[in-house]
Amino acid sequence: MRKTLLLLVPIALLGACTYGITLDDAGKNVRTAWSGDVSSCHDLGKVTVSVMDHVGPVNRNDIKVRDELEVMARNEAAKMHADTVKPLADPKDGSQPWGAYQCGNAQLAPSARPANPANPSPAPSGTAAPGAFETYPVKGN
């Protein structure tokens, strides 16, 4: 019984790491400019957010950590009345600085807002970069 409990407690703690980090209603109105030009926006300051990037000796999934950092940055920027955030550096030890901007109606060009932050320079729609693949939805799935 005791061995089972010792095995289940760490698993439960690892699973609970991501609960509580959710996008607020105000944060939903904040865009992320991954590689967009924010020179026409008003700089409201810098937000540095951090999450646990490891639990004990176990490193957490890098994508999950980056997603949580973005969510927290958008929530904090909304408190500053910003409508756009942009990462200022890559995450390091679970911490990342973000710039908070008020862009108002000055929207970033669609090509400046990648759908996939892991690949911030997507090819225009309908074209594929050399050596890249293009996917299409399958009917019925």
MODELLER restraints for C-alpha pairs under 7 A, 6 or more apart:
rsr = mdl.restraints
at = mdl.atoms
rsr.add(forms.Gaussian(group=physical.xy_distance, feature=features.Distance(at['CA:21:A'], at['CA:68:A']), mean=6.62, stdev=0.5))
rsr.add(forms.Gaussian(group=physical.xy_distance, feature=features.Distance(at['CA:22:A'], at['CA:71:A']), mean=6.72, stdev=0.5))
rsr.add(forms.Gaussian(group=physical.xy_distance, feature=features.Distance(at['CA:23:A'], at['CA:71:A']), mean=5.61, stdev=0.5))
rsr.add(forms.Gaussian(group=physical.xy_distance, feature=features.Distance(at['CA:23:A'], at['CA:75:A']), mean=6.44, stdev=0.5))
rsr.add(forms.Gaussian(group=physical.xy_distance, feature=features.Distance(at['CA:24:A'], at['CA:75:A']), mean=6.06, stdev=0.5))
rsr.add(forms.Gaussian(group=physical.xy_distance, feature=features.Distance(at['CA:26:A'], at['CA:75:A']), mean=6.85, stdev=0.5))
rsr.add(forms.Gaussian(group=physical.xy_distance, feature=features.Distance(at['CA:26:A'], at['CA:78:A']), mean=5.71, stdev=0.5))
rsr.add(forms.Gaussian(group=physical.xy_distance, feature=features.Distance(at['CA:27:A'], at['CA:74:A']), mean=5.02, stdev=0.5))
rsr.add(forms.Gaussian(group=physical.xy_distance, feature=features.Distance(at['CA:27:A'], at['CA:75:A']), mean=4.43, stdev=0.5))
rsr.add(forms.Gaussian(group=physical.xy_distance, feature=features.Distance(at['CA:27:A'], at['CA:78:A']), mean=5.42, stdev=0.5))
rsr.add(forms.Gaussian(group=physical.xy_distance, feature=features.Distance(at['CA:29:A'], at['CA:83:A']), mean=6.38, stdev=0.5))
rsr.add(forms.Gaussian(group=physical.xy_distance, feature=features.Distance(at['CA:30:A'], at['CA:74:A']), mean=5.77, stdev=0.5))
rsr.add(forms.Gaussian(group=physical.xy_distance, feature=features.Distance(at['CA:30:A'], at['CA:78:A']), mean=6.55, stdev=0.5))
rsr.add(forms.Gaussian(group=physical.xy_distance, feature=features.Distance(at['CA:30:A'], at['CA:82:A']), mean=6.90, stdev=0.5))
rsr.add(forms.Gaussian(group=physical.xy_distance, feature=features.Distance(at['CA:30:A'], at['CA:83:A']), mean=4.34, stdev=0.5))
rsr.add(forms.Gaussian(group=physical.xy_distance, feature=features.Distance(at['CA:30:A'], at['CA:84:A']), mean=5.11, stdev=0.5))
rsr.add(forms.Gaussian(group=physical.xy_distance, feature=features.Distance(at['CA:30:A'], at['CA:85:A']), mean=6.99, stdev=0.5))
rsr.add(forms.Gaussian(group=physical.xy_distance, feature=features.Distance(at['CA:31:A'], at['CA:83:A']), mean=6.13, stdev=0.5))
rsr.add(forms.Gaussian(group=physical.xy_distance, feature=features.Distance(at['CA:31:A'], at['CA:84:A']), mean=4.62, stdev=0.5))
rsr.add(forms.Gaussian(group=physical.xy_distance, feature=features.Distance(at['CA:31:A'], at['CA:85:A']), mean=6.28, stdev=0.5))
rsr.add(forms.Gaussian(group=physical.xy_distance, feature=features.Distance(at['CA:32:A'], at['CA:84:A']), mean=5.68, stdev=0.5))
rsr.add(forms.Gaussian(group=physical.xy_distance, feature=features.Distance(at['CA:32:A'], at['CA:85:A']), mean=4.98, stdev=0.5))
rsr.add(forms.Gaussian(group=physical.xy_distance, feature=features.Distance(at['CA:32:A'], at['CA:86:A']), mean=5.79, stdev=0.5))
rsr.add(forms.Gaussian(group=physical.xy_distance, feature=features.Distance(at['CA:33:A'], at['CA:84:A']), mean=6.65, stdev=0.5))
rsr.add(forms.Gaussian(group=physical.xy_distance, feature=features.Distance(at['CA:33:A'], at['CA:85:A']), mean=6.04, stdev=0.5))
rsr.add(forms.Gaussian(group=physical.xy_distance, feature=features.Distance(at['CA:33:A'], at['CA:86:A']), mean=4.96, stdev=0.5))
rsr.add(forms.Gaussian(group=physical.xy_distance, feature=features.Distance(at['CA:33:A'], at['CA:113:A']), mean=6.02, stdev=0.5))
rsr.add(forms.Gaussian(group=physical.xy_distance, feature=features.Distance(at['CA:34:A'], at['CA:86:A']), mean=5.84, stdev=0.5))
rsr.add(forms.Gaussian(group=physical.xy_distance, feature=features.Distance(at['CA:34:A'], at['CA:87:A']), mean=6.75, stdev=0.5))
rsr.add(forms.Gaussian(group=physical.xy_distance, feature=features.Distance(at['CA:34:A'], at['CA:113:A']), mean=6.42, stdev=0.5))
rsr.add(forms.Gaussian(group=physical.xy_distance, feature=features.Distance(at['CA:34:A'], at['CA:117:A']), mean=6.63, stdev=0.5))
rsr.add(forms.Gaussian(group=physical.xy_distance, feature=features.Distance(at['CA:34:A'], at['CA:120:A']), mean=6.71, stdev=0.5))
rsr.add(forms.Gaussian(group=physical.xy_distance, feature=features.Distance(at['CA:35:A'], at['CA:112:A']), mean=5.89, stdev=0.5))
rsr.add(forms.Gaussian(group=physical.xy_distance, feature=features.Distance(at['CA:35:A'], at['CA:113:A']), mean=6.83, stdev=0.5))
rsr.add(forms.Gaussian(group=physical.xy_distance, feature=features.Distance(at['CA:35:A'], at['CA:120:A']), mean=6.52, stdev=0.5))
rsr.add(forms.Gaussian(group=physical.xy_distance, feature=features.Distance(at['CA:36:A'], at['CA:108:A']), mean=6.27, stdev=0.5))
rsr.add(forms.Gaussian(group=physical.xy_distance, feature=features.Distance(at['CA:36:A'], at['CA:112:A']), mean=4.50, stdev=0.5))
rsr.add(forms.Gaussian(group=physical.xy_distance, feature=features.Distance(at['CA:36:A'], at['CA:113:A']), mean=6.20, stdev=0.5))
rsr.add(forms.Gaussian(group=physical.xy_distance, feature=features.Distance(at['CA:41:A'], at['CA:101:A']), mean=5.99, stdev=0.5))
rsr.add(forms.Gaussian(group=physical.xy_distance, feature=features.Distance(at['CA:41:A'], at['CA:102:A']), mean=5.60, stdev=0.5))
rsr.add(forms.Gaussian(group=physical.xy_distance, feature=features.Distance(at['CA:41:A'], at['CA:103:A']), mean=4.36, stdev=0.5))
rsr.add(forms.Gaussian(group=physical.xy_distance, feature=features.Distance(at['CA:42:A'], at['CA:101:A']), mean=5.49, stdev=0.5))
rsr.add(forms.Gaussian(group=physical.xy_distance, feature=features.Distance(at['CA:42:A'], at['CA:102:A']), mean=5.05, stdev=0.5))
rsr.add(forms.Gaussian(group=physical.xy_distance, feature=features.Distance(at['CA:42:A'], at['CA:103:A']), mean=6.27, stdev=0.5))
rsr.add(forms.Gaussian(group=physical.xy_distance, feature=features.Distance(at['CA:43:A'], at['CA:100:A']), mean=6.29, stdev=0.5))
rsr.add(forms.Gaussian(group=physical.xy_distance, feature=features.Distance(at['CA:43:A'], at['CA:101:A']), mean=4.67, stdev=0.5))
rsr.add(forms.Gaussian(group=physical.xy_distance, feature=features.Distance(at['CA:43:A'], at['CA:102:A']), mean=6.58, stdev=0.5))
rsr.add(forms.Gaussian(group=physical.xy_distance, feature=features.Distance(at['CA:44:A'], at['CA:82:A']), mean=6.99, stdev=0.5))
rsr.add(forms.Gaussian(group=physical.xy_distance, feature=features.Distance(at['CA:44:A'], at['CA:100:A']), mean=5.41, stdev=0.5))
rsr.add(forms.Gaussian(group=physical.xy_distance, feature=features.Distance(at['CA:44:A'], at['CA:101:A']), mean=5.27, stdev=0.5))
rsr.add(forms.Gaussian(group=physical.xy_distance, feature=features.Distance(at['CA:44:A'], at['CA:102:A']), mean=6.80, stdev=0.5))
rsr.add(forms.Gaussian(group=physical.xy_distance, feature=features.Distance(at['CA:45:A'], at['CA:99:A']), mean=6.03, stdev=0.5))
rsr.add(forms.Gaussian(group=physical.xy_distance, feature=features.Distance(at['CA:45:A'], at['CA:100:A']), mean=5.50, stdev=0.5))
rsr.add(forms.Gaussian(group=physical.xy_distance, feature=features.Distance(at['CA:46:A'], at['CA:97:A']), mean=6.77, stdev=0.5))
rsr.add(forms.Gaussian(group=physical.xy_distance, feature=features.Distance(at['CA:46:A'], at['CA:98:A']), mean=5.68, stdev=0.5))
rsr.add(forms.Gaussian(group=physical.xy_distance, feature=features.Distance(at['CA:46:A'], at['CA:99:A']), mean=4.59, stdev=0.5))
rsr.add(forms.Gaussian(group=physical.xy_distance, feature=features.Distance(at['CA:46:A'], at['CA:100:A']), mean=5.79, stdev=0.5))
rsr.add(forms.Gaussian(group=physical.xy_distance, feature=features.Distance(at['CA:47:A'], at['CA:73:A']), mean=6.60, stdev=0.5))
rsr.add(forms.Gaussian(group=physical.xy_distance, feature=features.Distance(at['CA:47:A'], at['CA:97:A']), mean=5.74, stdev=0.5))
rsr.add(forms.Gaussian(group=physical.xy_distance, feature=features.Distance(at['CA:47:A'], at['CA:98:A']), mean=5.10, stdev=0.5))
rsr.add(forms.Gaussian(group=physical.xy_distance, feature=features.Distance(at['CA:47:A'], at['CA:99:A']), mean=6.16, stdev=0.5))
rsr.add(forms.Gaussian(group=physical.xy_distance, feature=features.Distance(at['CA:47:A'], at['CA:100:A']), mean=6.77, stdev=0.5))
rsr.add(forms.Gaussian(group=physical.xy_distance, feature=features.Distance(at['CA:48:A'], at['CA:95:A']), mean=6.91, stdev=0.5))
rsr.add(forms.Gaussian(group=physical.xy_distance, feature=features.Distance(at['CA:48:A'], at['CA:96:A']), mean=5.61, stdev=0.5))
rsr.add(forms.Gaussian(group=physical.xy_distance, feature=features.Distance(at['CA:48:A'], at['CA:97:A']), mean=4.19, stdev=0.5))
rsr.add(forms.Gaussian(group=physical.xy_distance, feature=features.Distance(at['CA:48:A'], at['CA:98:A']), mean=6.01, stdev=0.5))
rsr.add(forms.Gaussian(group=physical.xy_distance, feature=features.Distance(at['CA:49:A'], at['CA:69:A']), mean=6.26, stdev=0.5))
rsr.add(forms.Gaussian(group=physical.xy_distance, feature=features.Distance(at['CA:49:A'], at['CA:72:A']), mean=6.47, stdev=0.5))
rsr.add(forms.Gaussian(group=physical.xy_distance, feature=features.Distance(at['CA:49:A'], at['CA:73:A']), mean=6.20, stdev=0.5))
rsr.add(forms.Gaussian(group=physical.xy_distance, feature=features.Distance(at['CA:49:A'], at['CA:95:A']), mean=5.65, stdev=0.5))
rsr.add(forms.Gaussian(group=physical.xy_distance, feature=features.Distance(at['CA:49:A'], at['CA:96:A']), mean=5.67, stdev=0.5))
rsr.add(forms.Gaussian(group=physical.xy_distance, feature=features.Distance(at['CA:49:A'], at['CA:97:A']), mean=6.52, stdev=0.5))
rsr.add(forms.Gaussian(group=physical.xy_distance, feature=features.Distance(at['CA:50:A'], at['CA:69:A']), mean=6.45, stdev=0.5))
rsr.add(forms.Gaussian(group=physical.xy_distance, feature=features.Distance(at['CA:50:A'], at['CA:94:A']), mean=5.26, stdev=0.5))
rsr.add(forms.Gaussian(group=physical.xy_distance, feature=features.Distance(at['CA:50:A'], at['CA:95:A']), mean=4.04, stdev=0.5))
rsr.add(forms.Gaussian(group=physical.xy_distance, feature=features.Distance(at['CA:50:A'], at['CA:96:A']), mean=6.37, stdev=0.5))
rsr.add(forms.Gaussian(group=physical.xy_distance, feature=features.Distance(at['CA:51:A'], at['CA:65:A']), mean=6.99, stdev=0.5))
rsr.add(forms.Gaussian(group=physical.xy_distance, feature=features.Distance(at['CA:51:A'], at['CA:69:A']), mean=6.81, stdev=0.5))
rsr.add(forms.Gaussian(group=physical.xy_distance, feature=features.Distance(at['CA:51:A'], at['CA:94:A']), mean=5.13, stdev=0.5))
rsr.add(forms.Gaussian(group=physical.xy_distance, feature=features.Distance(at['CA:51:A'], at['CA:95:A']), mean=6.50, stdev=0.5))
rsr.add(forms.Gaussian(group=physical.xy_distance, feature=features.Distance(at['CA:52:A'], at['CA:94:A']), mean=5.58, stdev=0.5))
rsr.add(forms.Gaussian(group=physical.xy_distance, feature=features.Distance(at['CA:53:A'], at['CA:59:A']), mean=6.13, stdev=0.5))
rsr.add(forms.Gaussian(group=physical.xy_distance, feature=features.Distance(at['CA:53:A'], at['CA:60:A']), mean=5.35, stdev=0.5))
rsr.add(forms.Gaussian(group=physical.xy_distance, feature=features.Distance(at['CA:53:A'], at['CA:65:A']), mean=6.28, stdev=0.5))
rsr.add(forms.Gaussian(group=physical.xy_distance, feature=features.Distance(at['CA:53:A'], at['CA:93:A']), mean=6.30, stdev=0.5))
rsr.add(forms.Gaussian(group=physical.xy_distance, feature=features.Distance(at['CA:53:A'], at['CA:94:A']), mean=4.72, stdev=0.5))
rsr.add(forms.Gaussian(group=physical.xy_distance, feature=features.Distance(at['CA:54:A'], at['CA:60:A']), mean=4.99, stdev=0.5))
rsr.add(forms.Gaussian(group=physical.xy_distance, feature=features.Distance(at['CA:73:A'], at['CA:98:A']), mean=6.72, stdev=0.5))
rsr.add(forms.Gaussian(group=physical.xy_distance, feature=features.Distance(at['CA:74:A'], at['CA:85:A']), mean=6.61, stdev=0.5))
rsr.add(forms.Gaussian(group=physical.xy_distance, feature=features.Distance(at['CA:77:A'], at['CA:85:A']), mean=6.96, stdev=0.5))
rsr.add(forms.Gaussian(group=physical.xy_distance, feature=features.Distance(at['CA:77:A'], at['CA:100:A']), mean=5.72, stdev=0.5))
rsr.add(forms.Gaussian(group=physical.xy_distance, feature=features.Distance(at['CA:82:A'], at['CA:100:A']), mean=5.79, stdev=0.5))
rsr.add(forms.Gaussian(group=physical.xy_distance, feature=features.Distance(at['CA:82:A'], at['CA:101:A']), mean=5.18, stdev=0.5))
rsr.add(forms.Gaussian(group=physical.xy_distance, feature=features.Distance(at['CA:82:A'], at['CA:102:A']), mean=4.76, stdev=0.5))
rsr.add(forms.Gaussian(group=physical.xy_distance, feature=features.Distance(at['CA:83:A'], at['CA:101:A']), mean=6.28, stdev=0.5))
rsr.add(forms.Gaussian(group=physical.xy_distance, feature=features.Distance(at['CA:83:A'], at['CA:102:A']), mean=5.31, stdev=0.5))
rsr.add(forms.Gaussian(group=physical.xy_distance, feature=features.Distance(at['CA:83:A'], at['CA:103:A']), mean=6.45, stdev=0.5))
rsr.add(forms.Gaussian(group=physical.xy_distance, feature=features.Distance(at['CA:84:A'], at['CA:100:A']), mean=6.05, stdev=0.5))
rsr.add(forms.Gaussian(group=physical.xy_distance, feature=features.Distance(at['CA:84:A'], at['CA:101:A']), mean=5.12, stdev=0.5))
rsr.add(forms.Gaussian(group=physical.xy_distance, feature=features.Distance(at['CA:84:A'], at['CA:102:A']), mean=6.27, stdev=0.5))
rsr.add(forms.Gaussian(group=physical.xy_distance, feature=features.Distance(at['CA:84:A'], at['CA:103:A']), mean=6.72, stdev=0.5))
rsr.add(forms.Gaussian(group=physical.xy_distance, feature=features.Distance(at['CA:85:A'], at['CA:98:A']), mean=6.31, stdev=0.5))
rsr.add(forms.Gaussian(group=physical.xy_distance, feature=features.Distance(at['CA:85:A'], at['CA:99:A']), mean=5.48, stdev=0.5))
rsr.add(forms.Gaussian(group=physical.xy_distance, feature=features.Distance(at['CA:85:A'], at['CA:100:A']), mean=4.72, stdev=0.5))
rsr.add(forms.Gaussian(group=physical.xy_distance, feature=features.Distance(at['CA:85:A'], at['CA:101:A']), mean=6.06, stdev=0.5))
rsr.add(forms.Gaussian(group=physical.xy_distance, feature=features.Distance(at['CA:86:A'], at['CA:98:A']), mean=5.46, stdev=0.5))
rsr.add(forms.Gaussian(group=physical.xy_distance, feature=features.Distance(at['CA:86:A'], at['CA:99:A']), mean=5.19, stdev=0.5))
rsr.add(forms.Gaussian(group=physical.xy_distance, feature=features.Distance(at['CA:86:A'], at['CA:100:A']), mean=6.82, stdev=0.5))
rsr.add(forms.Gaussian(group=physical.xy_distance, feature=features.Distance(at['CA:87:A'], at['CA:97:A']), mean=6.26, stdev=0.5))
rsr.add(forms.Gaussian(group=physical.xy_distance, feature=features.Distance(at['CA:87:A'], at['CA:98:A']), mean=4.35, stdev=0.5))
rsr.add(forms.Gaussian(group=physical.xy_distance, feature=features.Distance(at['CA:87:A'], at['CA:99:A']), mean=6.27, stdev=0.5))
rsr.add(forms.Gaussian(group=physical.xy_distance, feature=features.Distance(at['CA:88:A'], at['CA:97:A']), mean=5.54, stdev=0.5))
rsr.add(forms.Gaussian(group=physical.xy_distance, feature=features.Distance(at['CA:88:A'], at['CA:98:A']), mean=5.09, stdev=0.5))
rsr.add(forms.Gaussian(group=physical.xy_distance, feature=features.Distance(at['CA:88:A'], at['CA:99:A']), mean=6.25, stdev=0.5))
rsr.add(forms.Gaussian(group=physical.xy_distance, feature=features.Distance(at['CA:89:A'], at['CA:96:A']), mean=6.49, stdev=0.5))
rsr.add(forms.Gaussian(group=physical.xy_distance, feature=features.Distance(at['CA:89:A'], at['CA:97:A']), mean=6.18, stdev=0.5))
rsr.add(forms.Gaussian(group=physical.xy_distance, feature=features.Distance(at['CA:90:A'], at['CA:96:A']), mean=6.34, stdev=0.5))
rsr.add(forms.Gaussian(group=physical.xy_distance, feature=features.Distance(at['CA:114:A'], at['CA:120:A']), mean=5.48, stdev=0.5))
rsr.add(forms.Gaussian(group=physical.xy_distance, feature=features.Distance(at['CA:114:A'], at['CA:121:A']), mean=6.75, stdev=0.5))
rsr.add(forms.Gaussian(group=physical.xy_distance, feature=features.Distance(at['CA:114:A'], at['CA:122:A']), mean=6.40, stdev=0.5))
rsr.add(forms.Gaussian(group=physical.xy_distance, feature=features.Distance(at['CA:123:A'], at['CA:129:A']), mean=5.90, stdev=0.5))
rsr.add(forms.Gaussian(group=physical.xy_distance, feature=features.Distance(at['CA:128:A'], at['CA:134:A']), mean=6.17, stdev=0.5))
